[in-house]
Amino acid sequence: MICPHCLQGEILNARIIKTNELIKICDECDTIWSTSETVSDQNGRFIDDFMKQRNCSSSWREFDIIKA
């Protein structure tokens, strides 16, 4: 799926290592959706805000990418 925010990146399934939370993240613009949200341009959060709420850094090292 192509990201509805940047129209360039691919939406990946991932897990936040520290919290074990499942998310969806754009590999281009780093927009994040929780797995309970529908991926659209009307929702999603910036990586910095999303990860700060969880006391995590915004580094991609914080994620395990889940292969389909």
Backbone as numpy.savetxt, mean C-alpha at the origin, in Angstrom:
# Nx Ny Nz CAx CAy CAz Cx Cy Cz
-3.56 -4.90 -11.84 -4.41 -3.73 -11.84 -3.51 -2.49 -11.84
-3.86 -1.50 -12.63 -3.14 -0.24 -12.70 -3.69 0.72 -11.63
-2.81 1.46 -11.01 -3.19 2.38 -9.94 -4.11 3.48 -10.46
-5.24 3.70 -9.79 -6.16 4.75 -10.21 -5.68 6.16 -9.84
-4.65 6.26 -8.99 -4.12 7.57 -8.61 -3.10 8.08 -9.62
-2.08 7.28 -9.91 -1.01 7.74 -10.79 -1.17 7.25 -12.23
-2.03 6.26 -12.44 -2.29 5.68 -13.76 -1.04 5.09 -14.40
-0.06 4.71 -13.56 1.18 4.12 -14.06 1.56 2.84 -13.35
1.46 2.85 -12.02 1.96 1.74 -11.24 1.02 0.57 -11.17
1.58 -0.55 -10.76 0.80 -1.77 -10.56 0.46 -1.88 -9.08
-0.75 -2.31 -8.78 -1.19 -2.52 -7.40 -0.71 -3.90 -6.96
0.06 -3.92 -5.87 0.60 -5.16 -5.33 -0.05 -5.48 -3.99
-0.17 -6.75 -3.70 -0.60 -7.20 -2.38 0.64 -7.32 -1.51
0.54 -6.85 -0.27 1.70 -6.88 0.62 1.24 -7.07 2.06
2.23 -7.35 2.91 2.00 -7.49 4.35 2.97 -6.57 5.05
2.47 -5.77 6.01 3.36 -4.96 6.83 3.99 -5.90 7.85
5.29 -6.03 7.83 5.98 -7.01 8.66 5.71 -6.77 10.15
5.82 -5.53 10.60 5.69 -5.22 12.03 4.29 -5.49 12.58
3.26 -5.22 11.79 1.88 -5.34 12.27 1.15 -6.57 11.73
1.74 -7.20 10.73 1.14 -8.35 10.06 -0.14 -7.98 9.31
-0.33 -6.71 9.03 -1.53 -6.21 8.33 -1.38 -6.40 6.82
-2.43 -6.86 6.18 -2.44 -7.02 4.73 -2.91 -5.72 4.09
-2.21 -5.31 3.03 -2.51 -4.07 2.33 -2.38 -4.27 0.83
-2.76 -3.23 0.11 -2.50 -3.13 -1.32 -1.71 -1.85 -1.50
-0.66 -1.87 -2.32 0.21 -0.71 -2.50 0.60 -0.54 -3.96
0.63 0.70 -4.41 1.07 1.00 -5.77 2.60 1.01 -5.81
3.18 0.28 -6.76 4.64 0.22 -6.85 5.25 1.47 -7.49
4.43 2.42 -7.88 4.93 3.66 -8.47 4.75 4.85 -7.53
3.53 5.12 -7.08 3.26 6.32 -6.28 3.14 6.03 -4.78
3.21 4.75 -4.38 3.18 4.33 -2.98 1.86 4.60 -2.27
0.78 4.77 -3.00 -0.53 4.87 -2.37 -0.88 3.52 -1.77
-1.49 3.54 -0.58 -1.84 2.30 0.13 -3.34 2.24 0.38
-3.88 1.03 0.22 -5.27 0.73 0.57 -5.24 -0.46 1.51
-6.14 -0.48 2.49 -6.27 -1.69 3.29 -7.00 -2.71 2.42
-6.87 -3.96 2.75 -7.50 -5.00 1.92 -9.02 -4.96 2.01
-9.56 -4.28 3.02 -11.02 -4.17 3.14 -11.59 -3.06 2.25
-10.71 -2.22 1.68 -11.16 -1.12 0.82 -11.15 -1.52 -0.64
-12.05 -0.93 -1.39 -12.01 -1.07 -2.84 -10.96 -0.10 -3.36
-10.08 -0.57 -4.21 -9.05 0.30 -4.78 -9.71 1.24 -5.77
-9.64 2.54 -5.46 -10.19 3.54 -6.37 -9.44 4.85 -6.17
-9.70 5.80 -7.06 -9.07 7.11 -6.92 -9.77 7.96 -5.86
-10.85 7.46 -5.29 -11.59 8.16 -4.25 -11.08 7.84 -2.84
-10.22 6.84 -2.72 -9.67 6.47 -1.42 -8.20 6.11 -1.58
-7.63 5.56 -0.57 -6.20 5.29 -0.55 -5.50 6.39 0.23
-4.35 6.04 0.81 -3.61 7.00 1.63 -2.14 7.01 1.22
-1.51 8.14 1.46 -0.09 8.25 1.20 0.67 7.35 2.17
1.73 6.75 1.69 2.52 5.81 2.48 2.99 6.42 3.80
3.43 7.68 3.78 3.95 8.31 5.00 2.88 8.37 6.08
1.69 8.82 5.74 0.60 8.93 6.71 0.17 7.56 7.22
0.01 6.63 6.30 -0.46 5.29 6.64 0.51 4.60 7.60
1.80 4.66 7.28 2.80 3.96 8.08 3.07 4.67 9.41
3.00 5.98 9.42 3.20 6.74 10.66 2.16 6.36 11.70
0.91 6.14 11.26 -0.15 5.72 12.18 0.15 4.37 12.83
1.03 3.61 12.22 1.37 2.27 12.72 2.76 2.23 13.35
3.35 3.42 13.56 4.70 3.53 14.13 5.73 2.75 13.32
5.61 2.83 11.99 6.53 2.17 11.08 7.14 3.23 10.15
8.28 2.92 9.60 8.88 3.81 8.62 8.17 3.61 7.27
8.43 4.52 6.36 7.80 4.45 5.03 8.64 3.65 4.04
9.63 2.96 4.50 10.51 2.18 3.65 9.83 0.91 3.14
10.15 0.56 1.92 9.63 -0.68 1.35 10.19 -1.91 2.07
11.21 -1.74 2.88 11.73 -2.86 3.68 10.74 -3.29 4.75
9.75 -2.45 5.02 8.72 -2.76 6.01 7.67 -3.74 5.48
7.75 -4.07 4.18 6.72 -4.89 3.54 7.27 -6.21 3.04
6.44 -7.22 3.08 6.64 -8.47 2.33 5.64 -8.42 1.19
6.13 -8.48 -0.04 5.24 -8.50 -1.19 4.69 -9.92 -1.33
3.40 -10.02 -1.51 2.74 -11.33 -1.63 2.55 -11.63 -3.11
3.17 -12.69 -3.52 3.08 -13.11 -4.93 1.75 -13.81 -5.15
1.13 -13.49 -6.26 -0.18 -14.08 -6.58 -0.04 -15.52 -6.98
